[in-house]
Amino acid sequence: MDEHIFEVYLINKARHTEQNHVAEWVQLPTDAENMKAAFARIGVDGIDPSEYEVAAYESPIDGLTDRFRPGESLDE
C-alpha cells in the first residue's frame, strides 16, 4: 500500500520559468533527509521559504487538495 497521501509541487522561485522547469513533485509524508534532497535538486537550501514555493497539490483523497492554495507554507 502506498503510504503517500499527498504530493506538493515545489518550485525554485528565482529560476523557474515556463521554459525552465526548476521544480519537483514531493510525496508526503516524508522525512527531513528526503526533503533536503528535494530542495537540493531544485537548487534551494530549504531554510529560506522565499526561495521556493508550493505551486500545486495532488492527492488521491477527494477534496483534500481543495483545502490548499498555491503558495501556502510547507508546514501547513
mmCIF file of the N, C-alpha and C atoms, coordinates in Angstrom:
data_MODEL
# 
_entry.id   MODEL 
# 
loop_
_atom_site.group_PDB 
_atom_site.id 
_atom_site.type_symbol 
_atom_site.label_atom_id 
_atom_site.label_alt_id 
_atom_site.label_comp_id 
_atom_site.label_asym_id 
_atom_site.label_entity_id 
_atom_site.label_seq_id 
_atom_site.pdbx_PDB_ins_code 
_atom_site.Cartn_x 
_atom_site.Cartn_y 
_atom_site.Cartn_z 
_atom_site.occupancy 
_atom_site.B_iso_or_equiv 
_atom_site.pdbx_formal_charge 
_atom_site.auth_seq_id 
_atom_site.auth_comp_id 
_atom_site.auth_asym_id 
_atom_site.auth_atom_id 
_atom_site.pdbx_PDB_model_num 
ATOM 1   N N  . MET A 1 1  ? 0.844   -1.183 0.000   1.00 0.00 ? 1  MET A N  1 
ATOM 2   C CA . MET A 1 1  ? 0.000   0.000  0.000   1.00 0.00 ? 1  MET A CA 1 
ATOM 3   C C  . MET A 1 1  ? 0.887   1.244  0.000   1.00 0.00 ? 1  MET A C  1 
ATOM 4   N N  . ASP A 1 2  ? 0.544   2.195  -0.815  1.00 0.00 ? 2  ASP A N  1 
ATOM 5   C CA . ASP A 1 2  ? 1.290   3.450  -0.894  1.00 0.00 ? 2  ASP A CA 1 
ATOM 6   C C  . ASP A 1 2  ? 0.909   4.330  0.282   1.00 0.00 ? 2  ASP A C  1 
ATOM 7   N N  . GLU A 1 3  ? 1.900   4.701  1.097   1.00 0.00 ? 3  GLU A N  1 
ATOM 8   C CA . GLU A 1 3  ? 1.614   5.493  2.285   1.00 0.00 ? 3  GLU A CA 1 
ATOM 9   C C  . GLU A 1 3  ? 1.598   6.996  2.011   1.00 0.00 ? 3  GLU A C  1 
ATOM 10  N N  . HIS A 1 4  ? 1.928   7.408  0.795   1.00 0.00 ? 4  HIS A N  1 
ATOM 11  C CA . HIS A 1 4  ? 1.914   8.824  0.451   1.00 0.00 ? 4  HIS A CA 1 
ATOM 12  C C  . HIS A 1 4  ? 0.491   9.244  0.110   1.00 0.00 ? 4  HIS A C  1 
ATOM 13  N N  . ILE A 1 5  ? 0.001   10.199 0.864   1.00 0.00 ? 5  ILE A N  1 
ATOM 14  C CA . ILE A 1 5  ? -1.382  10.625 0.671   1.00 0.00 ? 5  ILE A CA 1 
ATOM 15  C C  . ILE A 1 5  ? -1.488  12.004 0.050   1.00 0.00 ? 5  ILE A C  1 
ATOM 16  N N  . PHE A 1 6  ? -0.341  12.611 -0.192  1.00 0.00 ? 6  PHE A N  1 
ATOM 17  C CA . PHE A 1 6  ? -0.353  13.995 -0.636  1.00 0.00 ? 6  PHE A CA 1 
ATOM 18  C C  . PHE A 1 6  ? 0.941   14.272 -1.377  1.00 0.00 ? 6  PHE A C  1 
ATOM 19  N N  . GLU A 1 7  ? 0.884   15.073 -2.420  1.00 0.00 ? 7  GLU A N  1 
ATOM 20  C CA . GLU A 1 7  ? 2.088   15.494 -3.136  1.00 0.00 ? 7  GLU A CA 1 
ATOM 21  C C  . GLU A 1 7  ? 2.052   17.001 -3.308  1.00 0.00 ? 7  GLU A C  1 
ATOM 22  N N  . VAL A 1 8  ? 3.228   17.606 -3.211  1.00 0.00 ? 8  VAL A N  1 
ATOM 23  C CA . VAL A 1 8  ? 3.349   19.049 -3.444  1.00 0.00 ? 8  VAL A CA 1 
ATOM 24  C C  . VAL A 1 8  ? 4.336   19.277 -4.573  1.00 0.00 ? 8  VAL A C  1 
ATOM 25  N N  . TYR A 1 9  ? 4.067   20.286 -5.379  1.00 0.00 ? 9  TYR A N  1 
ATOM 26  C CA . TYR A 1 9  ? 4.941   20.656 -6.487  1.00 0.00 ? 9  TYR A CA 1 
ATOM 27  C C  . TYR A 1 9  ? 5.746   21.864 -6.037  1.00 0.00 ? 9  TYR A C  1 
ATOM 28  N N  . LEU A 1 10 ? 7.022   21.641 -5.732  1.00 0.00 ? 10 LEU A N  1 
ATOM 29  C CA . LEU A 1 10 ? 7.908   22.695 -5.255  1.00 0.00 ? 10 LEU A CA 1 
ATOM 30  C C  . LEU A 1 10 ? 8.641   23.324 -6.421  1.00 0.00 ? 10 LEU A C  1 
ATOM 31  N N  . ILE A 1 11 ? 8.675   24.651 -6.447  1.00 0.00 ? 11 ILE A N  1 
ATOM 32  C CA . ILE A 1 11 ? 9.437   25.344 -7.490  1.00 0.00 ? 11 ILE A CA 1 
ATOM 33  C C  . ILE A 1 11 ? 10.481  26.253 -6.863  1.00 0.00 ? 11 ILE A C  1 
ATOM 34  N N  . ASN A 1 12 ? 11.575  26.411 -7.567  1.00 0.00 ? 12 ASN A N  1 
ATOM 35  C CA . ASN A 1 12 ? 12.600  27.390 -7.222  1.00 0.00 ? 12 ASN A CA 1 
ATOM 36  C C  . ASN A 1 12 ? 12.112  28.714 -7.806  1.00 0.00 ? 12 ASN A C  1 
ATOM 37  N N  . LYS A 1 13 ? 11.711  29.644 -6.955  1.00 0.00 ? 13 LYS A N  1 
ATOM 38  C CA . LYS A 1 13 ? 11.082  30.886 -7.419  1.00 0.00 ? 13 LYS A CA 1 
ATOM 39  C C  . LYS A 1 13 ? 12.013  31.732 -8.284  1.00 0.00 ? 13 LYS A C  1 
ATOM 40  N N  . ALA A 1 14 ? 13.297  31.696 -8.028  1.00 0.00 ? 14 ALA A N  1 
ATOM 41  C CA . ALA A 1 14 ? 14.241  32.529 -8.778  1.00 0.00 ? 14 ALA A CA 1 
ATOM 42  C C  . ALA A 1 14 ? 14.561  31.948 -10.155 1.00 0.00 ? 14 ALA A C  1 
ATOM 43  N N  . ARG A 1 15 ? 14.504  30.632 -10.296 1.00 0.00 ? 15 ARG A N  1 
ATOM 44  C CA . ARG A 1 15 ? 14.959  30.001 -11.540 1.00 0.00 ? 15 ARG A CA 1 
ATOM 45  C C  . ARG A 1 15 ? 13.857  29.344 -12.357 1.00 0.00 ? 15 ARG A C  1 
ATOM 46  N N  . HIS A 1 16 ? 12.653  29.241 -11.823 1.00 0.00 ? 16 HIS A N  1 
ATOM 47  C CA . HIS A 1 16 ? 11.566  28.543 -12.514 1.00 0.00 ? 16 HIS A CA 1 
ATOM 48  C C  . HIS A 1 16 ? 10.880  29.481 -13.503 1.00 0.00 ? 16 HIS A C  1 
ATOM 49  N N  . THR A 1 17 ? 10.873  29.086 -14.767 1.00 0.00 ? 17 THR A N  1 
ATOM 50  C CA . THR A 1 17 ? 10.162  29.838 -15.800 1.00 0.00 ? 17 THR A CA 1 
ATOM 51  C C  . THR A 1 17 ? 9.379   28.841 -16.644 1.00 0.00 ? 17 THR A C  1 
ATOM 52  N N  . GLU A 1 18 ? 8.601   29.366 -17.543 1.00 0.00 ? 18 GLU A N  1 
ATOM 53  C CA . GLU A 1 18 ? 7.824   28.492 -18.424 1.00 0.00 ? 18 GLU A CA 1 
ATOM 54  C C  . GLU A 1 18 ? 8.733   27.582 -19.247 1.00 0.00 ? 18 GLU A C  1 
ATOM 55  N N  . GLN A 1 19 ? 9.890   28.084 -19.643 1.00 0.00 ? 19 GLN A N  1 
ATOM 56  C CA . GLN A 1 19 ? 10.828  27.294 -20.440 1.00 0.00 ? 19 GLN A CA 1 
ATOM 57  C C  . GLN A 1 19 ? 11.787  26.464 -19.584 1.00 0.00 ? 19 GLN A C  1 
ATOM 58  N N  . ASN A 1 20 ? 11.983  26.849 -18.342 1.00 0.00 ? 20 ASN A N  1 
ATOM 59  C CA . ASN A 1 20 ? 12.959  26.212 -17.469 1.00 0.00 ? 20 ASN A CA 1 
ATOM 60  C C  . ASN A 1 20 ? 12.249  25.734 -16.202 1.00 0.00 ? 20 ASN A C  1 
ATOM 61  N N  . HIS A 1 21 ? 11.861  24.470 -16.169 1.00 0.00 ? 21 HIS A N  1 
ATOM 62  C CA . HIS A 1 21 ? 11.100  23.942 -15.039 1.00 0.00 ? 21 HIS A CA 1 
ATOM 63  C C  . HIS A 1 21 ? 12.026  23.477 -13.927 1.00 0.00 ? 21 HIS A C  1 
ATOM 64  N N  . VAL A 1 22 ? 12.375  24.386 -13.034 1.00 0.00 ? 22 VAL A N  1 
ATOM 65  C CA . VAL A 1 22 ? 13.199  24.038 -11.877 1.00 0.00 ? 22 VAL A CA 1 
ATOM 66  C C  . VAL A 1 22 ? 12.213  23.741 -10.746 1.00 0.00 ? 22 VAL A C  1 
ATOM 67  N N  . ALA A 1 23 ? 11.736  22.508 -10.752 1.00 0.00 ? 23 ALA A N  1 
ATOM 68  C CA . ALA A 1 23 ? 10.672  22.124 -9.832  1.00 0.00 ? 23 ALA A CA 1 
ATOM 69  C C  . ALA A 1 23 ? 10.665  20.618 -9.663  1.00 0.00 ? 23 ALA A C  1 
ATOM 70  N N  . GLU A 1 24 ? 9.927   20.177 -8.663  1.00 0.00 ? 24 GLU A N  1 
ATOM 71  C CA . GLU A 1 24 ? 9.847   18.740 -8.408  1.00 0.00 ? 24 GLU A CA 1 
ATOM 72  C C  . GLU A 1 24 ? 8.603   18.421 -7.588  1.00 0.00 ? 24 GLU A C  1 
ATOM 73  N N  . TRP A 1 25 ? 7.962   17.302 -7.916  1.00 0.00 ? 25 TRP A N  1 
ATOM 74  C CA . TRP A 1 25 ? 6.885   16.784 -7.085  1.00 0.00 ? 25 TRP A CA 1 
ATOM 75  C C  . TRP A 1 25 ? 7.500   16.049 -5.908  1.00 0.00 ? 25 TRP A C  1 
ATOM 76  N N  . VAL A 1 26 ? 6.990   16.305 -4.710  1.00 0.00 ? 26 VAL A N  1 
ATOM 77  C CA . VAL A 1 26 ? 7.473   15.652 -3.492  1.00 0.00 ? 26 VAL A CA 1 
ATOM 78  C C  . VAL A 1 26 ? 6.290   14.959 -2.823  1.00 0.00 ? 26 VAL A C  1 
ATOM 79  N N  . GLN A 1 27 ? 6.446   13.680 -2.570  1.00 0.00 ? 27 GLN A N  1 
ATOM 80  C CA . GLN A 1 27 ? 5.389   12.910 -1.915  1.00 0.00 ? 27 GLN A CA 1 
ATOM 81  C C  . GLN A 1 27 ? 5.479   13.092 -0.407  1.00 0.00 ? 27 GLN A C  1 
ATOM 82  N N  . LEU A 1 28 ? 4.315   13.271 0.210   1.00 0.00 ? 28 LEU A N  1 
ATOM 83  C CA . LEU A 1 28 ? 4.237   13.433 1.658   1.00 0.00 ? 28 LEU A CA 1 
ATOM 84  C C  . LEU A 1 28 ? 3.365   12.336 2.238   1.00 0.00 ? 28 LEU A C  1 
ATOM 85  N N  . PRO A 1 29 ? 3.603   11.870 3.447   1.00 0.00 ? 29 PRO A N  1 
ATOM 86  C CA . PRO A 1 29 ? 4.649   12.348 4.336   1.00 0.00 ? 29 PRO A CA 1 
ATOM 87  C C  . PRO A 1 29 ? 6.022   11.896 3.866   1.00 0.00 ? 29 PRO A C  1 
ATOM 88  N N  . THR A 1 30 ? 7.028   12.609 4.321   1.00 0.00 ? 30 THR A N  1 
ATOM 89  C CA . THR A 1 30 ? 8.416   12.291 4.017   1.00 0.00 ? 30 THR A CA 1 
ATOM 90  C C  . THR A 1 30 ? 9.260   12.616 5.235   1.00 0.00 ? 30 THR A C  1 
ATOM 91  N N  . ASP A 1 31 ? 10.545  12.388 5.126   1.00 0.00 ? 31 ASP A N  1 
ATOM 92  C CA . ASP A 1 31 ? 11.430  12.716 6.243   1.00 0.00 ? 31 ASP A CA 1 
ATOM 93  C C  . ASP A 1 31 ? 12.359  13.861 5.859   1.00 0.00 ? 31 ASP A C  1 
ATOM 94  N N  . ALA A 1 32 ? 13.097  14.353 6.820   1.00 0.00 ? 32 ALA A N  1 
ATOM 95  C CA . ALA A 1 32 ? 13.966  15.507 6.610   1.00 0.00 ? 32 ALA A CA 1 
ATOM 96  C C  . ALA A 1 32 ? 15.027  15.235 5.548   1.00 0.00 ? 32 ALA A C  1 
ATOM 97  N N  . GLU A 1 33 ? 15.559  14.036 5.510   1.00 0.00 ? 33 GLU A N  1 
ATOM 98  C CA . GLU A 1 33 ? 16.596  13.691 4.535   1.00 0.00 ? 33 GLU A CA 1 
ATOM 99  C C  . GLU A 1 33 ? 16.060  13.773 3.101   1.00 0.00 ? 33 GLU A C  1 
ATOM 100 N N  . ASN A 1 34 ? 14.882  13.220 2.864   1.00 0.00 ? 34 ASN A N  1 
ATOM 101 C CA . ASN A 1 34 ? 14.286  13.281 1.531   1.00 0.00 ? 34 ASN A CA 1 
ATOM 102 C C  . ASN A 1 34 ? 13.912  14.710 1.149   1.00 0.00 ? 34 ASN A C  1 
ATOM 103 N N  . MET A 1 35 ? 13.442  15.474 2.111   1.00 0.00 ? 35 MET A N  1 
ATOM 104 C CA . MET A 1 35 ? 13.072  16.867 1.836   1.00 0.00 ? 35 MET A CA 1 
ATOM 105 C C  . MET A 1 35 ? 14.319  17.678 1.490   1.00 0.00 ? 35 MET A C  1 
ATOM 106 N N  . LYS A 1 36 ? 15.399  17.458 2.231   1.00 0.00 ? 36 LYS A N  1 
ATOM 107 C CA . LYS A 1 36 ? 16.661  18.156 1.959   1.00 0.00 ? 36 LYS A CA 1 
ATOM 108 C C  . LYS A 1 36 ? 17.162  17.817 0.550   1.00 0.00 ? 36 LYS A C  1 
ATOM 109 N N  . ALA A 1 37 ? 17.040  16.566 0.153   1.00 0.00 ? 37 ALA A N  1 
ATOM 110 C CA . ALA A 1 37 ? 17.471  16.143 -1.184  1.00 0.00 ? 37 ALA A CA 1 
ATOM 111 C C  . ALA A 1 37 ? 16.601  16.789 -2.262  1.00 0.00 ? 37 ALA A C  1 
ATOM 112 N N  . ALA A 1 38 ? 15.304  16.885 -2.030  1.00 0.00 ? 38 ALA A N  1 
ATOM 113 C CA . ALA A 1 38 ? 14.406  17.537 -2.998  1.00 0.00 ? 38 ALA A CA 1 
ATOM 114 C C  . ALA A 1 38 ? 14.763  19.017 -3.137  1.00 0.00 ? 38 ALA A C  1 
ATOM 115 N N  . PHE A 1 39 ? 15.006  19.686 -2.034  1.00 0.00 ? 39 PHE A N  1 
ATOM 116 C CA . PHE A 1 39 ? 15.415  21.086 -2.093  1.00 0.00 ? 39 PHE A CA 1 
ATOM 117 C C  . PHE A 1 39 ? 16.714  21.239 -2.883  1.00 0.00 ? 39 PHE A C  1 
ATOM 118 N N  . ALA A 1 40 ? 17.667  20.349 -2.642  1.00 0.00 ? 40 ALA A N  1 
ATOM 119 C CA . ALA A 1 40 ? 18.946  20.415 -3.359  1.00 0.00 ? 40 ALA A CA 1 
ATOM 120 C C  . ALA A 1 40 ? 18.737  20.242 -4.864  1.00 0.00 ? 40 ALA A C  1 
ATOM 121 N N  . ARG A 1 41 ? 17.852  19.332 -5.249  1.00 0.00 ? 41 ARG A N  1 
ATOM 122 C CA . ARG A 1 41 ? 17.608  19.100 -6.673  1.00 0.00 ? 41 ARG A CA 1 
ATOM 123 C C  . ARG A 1 41 ? 16.996  20.313 -7.366  1.00 0.00 ? 41 ARG A C  1 
ATOM 124 N N  . ILE A 1 42 ? 16.219  21.121 -6.634  1.00 0.00 ? 42 ILE A N  1 
ATOM 125 C CA . ILE A 1 42 ? 15.660  22.325 -7.265  1.00 0.00 ? 42 ILE A CA 1 
ATOM 126 C C  . ILE A 1 42 ? 16.529  23.551 -7.013  1.00 0.00 ? 42 ILE A C  1 
ATOM 127 N N  . GLY A 1 43 ? 17.631  23.372 -6.279  1.00 0.00 ? 43 GLY A N  1 
ATOM 128 C CA . GLY A 1 43 ? 18.613  24.439 -6.131  1.00 0.00 ? 43 GLY A CA 1 
ATOM 129 C C  . GLY A 1 43 ? 18.346  25.446 -5.032  1.00 0.00 ? 43 GLY A C  1 
ATOM 130 N N  . VAL A 1 44 ? 17.684  25.026 -3.961  1.00 0.00 ? 44 VAL A N  1 
ATOM 131 C CA . VAL A 1 44 ? 17.481  25.906 -2.809  1.00 0.00 ? 44 VAL A CA 1 
ATOM 132 C C  . VAL A 1 44 ? 17.935  25.173 -1.550  1.00 0.00 ? 44 VAL A C  1 
ATOM 133 N N  . ASP A 1 45 ? 18.175  25.941 -0.482  1.00 0.00 ? 45 ASP A N  1 
ATOM 134 C CA . ASP A 1 45 ? 18.605  25.292 0.754   1.00 0.00 ? 45 ASP A CA 1 
ATOM 135 C C  . ASP A 1 45 ? 17.441  24.810 1.611   1.00 0.00 ? 45 ASP A C  1 
ATOM 136 N N  . GLY A 1 46 ? 16.237  25.322 1.351   1.00 0.00 ? 46 GLY A N  1 
ATOM 137 C CA . GLY A 1 46 ? 15.068  24.909 2.104   1.00 0.00 ? 46 GLY A CA 1 
ATOM 138 C C  . GLY A 1 46 ? 14.885  25.647 3.411   1.00 0.00 ? 46 GLY A C  1 
ATOM 139 N N  . ILE A 1 47 ? 15.857  26.470 3.770   1.00 0.00 ? 47 ILE A N  1 
ATOM 140 C CA . ILE A 1 47 ? 15.778  27.230 5.019   1.00 0.00 ? 47 ILE A CA 1 
ATOM 141 C C  . ILE A 1 47 ? 14.968  28.504 4.822   1.00 0.00 ? 47 ILE A C  1 
ATOM 142 N N  . ASP A 1 48 ? 15.204  29.179 3.707   1.00 0.00 ? 48 ASP A N  1 
ATOM 143 C CA . ASP A 1 48 ? 14.529  30.439 3.417   1.00 0.00 ? 48 ASP A CA 1 
ATOM 144 C C  . ASP A 1 48 ? 13.324  30.167 2.518   1.00 0.00 ? 48 ASP A C  1 
ATOM 145 N N  . PRO A 1 49 ? 12.101  30.231 3.070   1.00 0.00 ? 49 PRO A N  1 
ATOM 146 C CA . PRO A 1 49 ? 10.925  29.925 2.270   1.00 0.00 ? 49 PRO A CA 1 
ATOM 147 C C  . PRO A 1 49 ? 10.662  30.911 1.136   1.00 0.00 ? 49 PRO A C  1 
ATOM 148 N N  . SER A 1 50 ? 11.345  32.036 1.113   1.00 0.00 ? 50 SER A N  1 
ATOM 149 C CA . SER A 1 50 ? 11.161  32.962 -0.009  1.00 0.00 ? 50 SER A CA 1 
ATOM 150 C C  . SER A 1 50 ? 11.860  32.465 -1.268  1.00 0.00 ? 50 SER A C  1 
ATOM 151 N N  . GLU A 1 51 ? 12.696  31.438 -1.159  1.00 0.00 ? 51 GLU A N  1 
ATOM 152 C CA . GLU A 1 51 ? 13.403  30.871 -2.313  1.00 0.00 ? 51 GLU A CA 1 
ATOM 153 C C  . GLU A 1 51 ? 12.565  29.857 -3.092  1.00 0.00 ? 51 GLU A C  1 
ATOM 154 N N  . TYR A 1 52 ? 11.566  29.293 -2.453  1.00 0.00 ? 52 TYR A N  1 
ATOM 155 C CA . TYR A 1 52 ? 10.762  28.257 -3.098  1.00 0.00 ? 52 TYR A CA 1 
ATOM 156 C C  . TYR A 1 52 ? 9.282   28.511 -2.849  1.00 0.00 ? 52 TYR A C  1 
ATOM 157 N N  . GLU A 1 53 ? 8.466   27.813 -3.630  1.00 0.00 ? 53 GLU A N  1 
ATOM 158 C CA . GLU A 1 53 ? 7.021   27.948 -3.476  1.00 0.00 ? 53 GLU A CA 1 
ATOM 159 C C  . GLU A 1 53 ? 6.356   26.608 -3.725  1.00 0.00 ? 53 GLU A C  1 
ATOM 160 N N  . VAL A 1 54 ? 5.321   26.343 -2.981  1.00 0.00 ? 54 VAL A N  1 
ATOM 161 C CA . VAL A 1 54 ? 4.471   25.196 -3.256  1.00 0.00 ? 54 VAL A CA 1 
ATOM 162 C C  . VAL A 1 54 ? 3.465   25.667 -4.296  1.00 0.00 ? 54 VAL A C  1 
ATOM 163 N N  . ALA A 1 55 ? 3.612   25.183 -5.519  1.00 0.00 ? 55 ALA A N  1 
ATOM 164 C CA . ALA A 1 55 ? 2.821   25.697 -6.635  1.00 0.00 ? 55 ALA A CA 1 
ATOM 165 C C  . ALA A 1 55 ? 1.565   24.875 -6.927  1.00 0.00 ? 55 ALA A C  1 
ATOM 166 N N  . ALA A 1 56 ? 1.544   23.618 -6.482  1.00 0.00 ? 56 ALA A N  1 
ATOM 167 C CA . ALA A 1 56 ? 0.382   22.772 -6.762  1.00 0.00 ? 56 ALA A CA 1 
ATOM 168 C C  . ALA A 1 56 ? 0.356   21.606 -5.785  1.00 0.00 ? 56 ALA A C  1 
ATOM 169 N N  . TYR A 1 57 ? -0.796  20.958 -5.735  1.00 0.00 ? 57 TYR A N  1 
ATOM 170 C CA . TYR A 1 57 ? -1.003  19.832 -4.835  1.00 0.00 ? 57 TYR A CA 1 
ATOM 171 C C  . TYR A 1 57 ? -1.733  18.729 -5.576  1.00 0.00 ? 57 TYR A C  1 
ATOM 172 N N  . GLU A 1 58 ? -1.483  17.487 -5.168  1.00 0.00 ? 58 GLU A N  1 
ATOM 173 C CA . GLU A 1 58 ? -2.224  16.340 -5.685  1.00 0.00 ? 58 GLU A CA 1 
ATOM 174 C C  . GLU A 1 58 ? -2.434  15.355 -4.555  1.00 0.00 ? 58 GLU A C  1 
ATOM 175 N N  . SER A 1 59 ? -3.580  14.696 -4.583  1.00 0.00 ? 59 SER A N  1 
ATOM 176 C CA . SER A 1 59 ? -3.880  13.687 -3.574  1.00 0.00 ? 59 SER A CA 1 
ATOM 177 C C  . SER A 1 59 ? -4.964  12.756 -4.109  1.00 0.00 ? 59 SER A C  1 
ATOM 178 N N  . PRO A 1 60 ? -4.887  11.473 -3.746  1.00 0.00 ? 60 PRO A N  1 
ATOM 179 C CA . PRO A 1 60 ? -5.957  10.555 -4.122  1.00 0.00 ? 60 PRO A CA 1 
ATOM 180 C C  . PRO A 1 60 ? -7.190  10.715 -3.221  1.00 0.00 ? 60 PRO A C  1 
ATOM 181 N N  . ILE A 1 61 ? -7.091  11.509 -2.172  1.00 0.00 ? 61 ILE A N  1 
ATOM 182 C CA . ILE A 1 61 ? -8.203  11.713 -1.250  1.00 0.00 ? 61 ILE A CA 1 
ATOM 183 C C  . ILE A 1 61 ? -9.071  12.846 -1.776  1.00 0.00 ? 61 ILE A C  1 
ATOM 184 N N  . ASP A 1 62 ? -10.313 12.540 -2.095  1.00 0.00 ? 62 ASP A N  1 
ATOM 185 C CA . ASP A 1 62 ? -11.237 13.533 -2.641  1.00 0.00 ? 62 ASP A CA 1 
ATOM 186 C C  . ASP A 1 62 ? -11.344 14.749 -1.723  1.00 0.00 ? 62 ASP A C  1 
ATOM 187 N N  . GLY A 1 63 ? -11.180 15.934 -2.312  1.00 0.00 ? 63 GLY A N  1 
ATOM 188 C CA . GLY A 1 63 ? -11.369 17.187 -1.599  1.00 0.00 ? 63 GLY A CA 1 
ATOM 189 C C  . GLY A 1 63 ? -10.181 17.678 -0.807  1.00 0.00 ? 63 GLY A C  1 
ATOM 190 N N  . LEU A 1 64 ? -9.165  16.864 -0.598  1.00 0.00 ? 64 LEU A N  1 
ATOM 191 C CA . LEU A 1 64 ? -8.033  17.294 0.222   1.00 0.00 ? 64 LEU A CA 1 
ATOM 192 C C  . LEU A 1 64 ? -7.292  18.470 -0.402  1.00 0.00 ? 64 LEU A C  1 
ATOM 193 N N  . THR A 1 65 ? -7.031  18.410 -1.683  1.00 0.00 ? 65 THR A N  1 
ATOM 194 C CA . THR A 1 65 ? -6.274  19.498 -2.321  1.00 0.00 ? 65 THR A CA 1 
ATOM 195 C C  . THR A 1 65 ? -7.070  20.795 -2.392  1.00 0.00 ? 65 THR A C  1 
ATOM 196 N N  . ASP A 1 66 ? -8.381  20.719 -2.264  1.00 0.00 ? 66 ASP A N  1 
ATOM 197 C CA . ASP A 1 66 ? -9.210  21.927 -2.278  1.00 0.00 ? 66 ASP A CA 1 
ATOM 198 C C  . ASP A 1 66 ? -8.972  22.798 -1.054  1.00 0.00 ? 66 ASP A C  1 
ATOM 199 N N  . ARG A 1 67 ? -8.378  22.249 -0.031  1.00 0.00 ? 67 ARG A N  1 
ATOM 200 C CA . ARG A 1 67 ? -8.124  22.981 1.210   1.00 0.00 ? 67 ARG A CA 1 
ATOM 201 C C  . ARG A 1 67 ? -6.856  23.832 1.155   1.00 0.00 ? 67 ARG A C  1 
ATOM 202 N N  . PHE A 1 68 ? -6.095  23.692 0.075   1.00 0.00 ? 68 PHE A N  1 
ATOM 203 C CA . PHE A 1 68 ? -4.815  24.399 -0.044  1.00 0.00 ? 68 PHE A CA 1 
ATOM 204 C C  . PHE A 1 68 ? -4.787  25.242 -1.304  1.00 0.00 ? 68 PHE A C  1 
ATOM 205 N N  . ARG A 1 69 ? -4.091  26.363 -1.222  1.00 0.00 ? 69 ARG A N  1 
ATOM 206 C CA . ARG A 1 69 ? -3.887  27.245 -2.379  1.00 0.00 ? 69 ARG A CA 1 
ATOM 207 C C  . ARG A 1 69 ? -2.400  27.283 -2.709  1.00 0.00 ? 69 ARG A C  1 
ATOM 208 N N  . PRO A 1 70 ? -2.068  27.536 -3.969  1.00 0.00 ? 70 PRO A N  1 
ATOM 209 C CA . PRO A 1 70 ? -0.658  27.710 -4.307  1.00 0.00 ? 70 PRO A CA 1 
ATOM 210 C C  . PRO A 1 70 ? -0.021  28.777 -3.426  1.00 0.00 ? 70 PRO A C  1 
ATOM 211 N N  . GLY A 1 71 ? 1.218   28.526 -3.026  1.00 0.00 ? 71 GLY A N  1 
ATOM 212 C CA . GLY A 1 71 ? 1.944   29.481 -2.210  1.00 0.00 ? 71 GLY A CA 1 
ATOM 213 C C  . GLY A 1 71 ? 1.859   29.257 -0.719  1.00 0.00 ? 71 GLY A C  1 
ATOM 214 N N  . GLU A 1 72 ? 1.084   28.270 -0.286  1.00 0.00 ? 72 GLU A N  1 
ATOM 215 C CA . GLU A 1 72 ? 0.976   28.006 1.145   1.00 0.00 ? 72 GLU A CA 1 
ATOM 216 C C  . GLU A 1 72 ? 2.265   27.401 1.676   1.00 0.00 ? 72 GLU A C  1 
ATOM 217 N N  . SER A 1 73 ? 2.439   27.508 2.966   1.00 0.00 ? 73 SER A N  1 
ATOM 218 C CA . SER A 1 73 ? 3.624   27.010 3.639   1.00 0.00 ? 73 SER A CA 1 
ATOM 219 C C  . SER A 1 73 ? 3.672   25.486 3.601   1.00 0.00 ? 73 SER A C  1 
ATOM 220 N N  . LEU A 1 74 ? 4.872   24.947 3.495   1.00 0.00 ? 74 LEU A N  1 
ATOM 221 C CA . LEU A 1 74 ? 5.034   23.502 3.569   1.00 0.00 ? 74 LEU A CA 1 
ATOM 222 C C  . LEU A 1 74 ? 4.622   22.986 4.942   1.00 0.00 ? 74 LEU A C  1 
ATOM 223 N N  . ASP A 1 75 ? 4.824   23.778 5.954   1.00 0.00 ? 75 ASP A N  1 
ATOM 224 C CA . ASP A 1 75 ? 4.442   23.370 7.312   1.00 0.00 ? 75 ASP A CA 1 
ATOM 225 C C  . ASP A 1 75 ? 2.934   23.220 7.451   1.00 0.00 ? 75 ASP A C  1 
ATOM 226 N N  . GLU A 1 76 ? 2.200   23.964 6.649   1.00 0.00 ? 76 GLU A N  1 
ATOM 227 C CA . GLU A 1 76 ? 0.739   23.886 6.676   1.00 0.00 ? 76 GLU A CA 1 
ATOM 228 C C  . GLU A 1 76 ? 0.316   22.471 6.327   1.00 0.00 ? 76 GLU A C  1 
# 
